[in-house]
Amino acid sequence: MEQKIKKVVLAYSGGLDTSVILRWLQNTYHCEVVTFTADL
């Protein structure tokens, strides 16, 4: 039995690639995406 993915944590850089993957994760897995951004 497959488990449904409910939540994903994404290290978000703010670039185009992470912006695209964020929407892809939401659309593909129908899950909540929580992002983490840090200014180091």
C-alpha positions as CSV (number, residue, x, y, z in Angstrom):
1,M,0.0,0.0,0.0
2,E,1.4,3.4,-1.0
3,Q,1.6,6.2,1.5
4,K,0.2,9.5,0.5
5,I,2.6,12.5,0.8
6,K,0.9,15.1,3.0
7,K,3.7,17.7,3.5
8,V,7.0,18.5,1.9
9,V,9.7,20.8,3.3
10,L,11.7,22.6,0.6
11,A,14.9,24.7,1.1
12,Y,13.8,27.7,-1.0
13,S,16.4,29.8,-2.7
14,G,13.9,32.0,-4.5
15,G,15.3,31.2,-7.9
16,L,13.4,30.0,-11.0
17,D,14.2,26.3,-10.4
18,T,12.8,26.2,-6.8
19,S,9.8,28.3,-7.9
20,V,9.0,25.7,-10.6
21,I,9.6,22.7,-8.3
22,L,7.4,24.2,-5.7
23,R,4.4,24.3,-8.0
24,W,5.3,20.9,-9.5
25,L,5.2,19.3,-6.0
26,Q,1.8,20.9,-5.2
27,N,0.3,19.8,-8.6
28,T,1.9,16.3,-8.7
29,Y,1.5,15.2,-5.1
30,H,-1.4,17.5,-4.0
31,C,0.5,18.2,-0.8
32,E,1.3,21.1,1.4
33,V,4.7,22.6,0.7
34,V,6.5,24.3,3.5
35,T,9.5,26.4,2.5
36,F,12.6,27.5,4.4
37,T,14.6,30.5,3.3
38,A,17.7,31.9,5.1
39,D,19.9,34.9,4.5
40,L,23.4,33.7,5.4
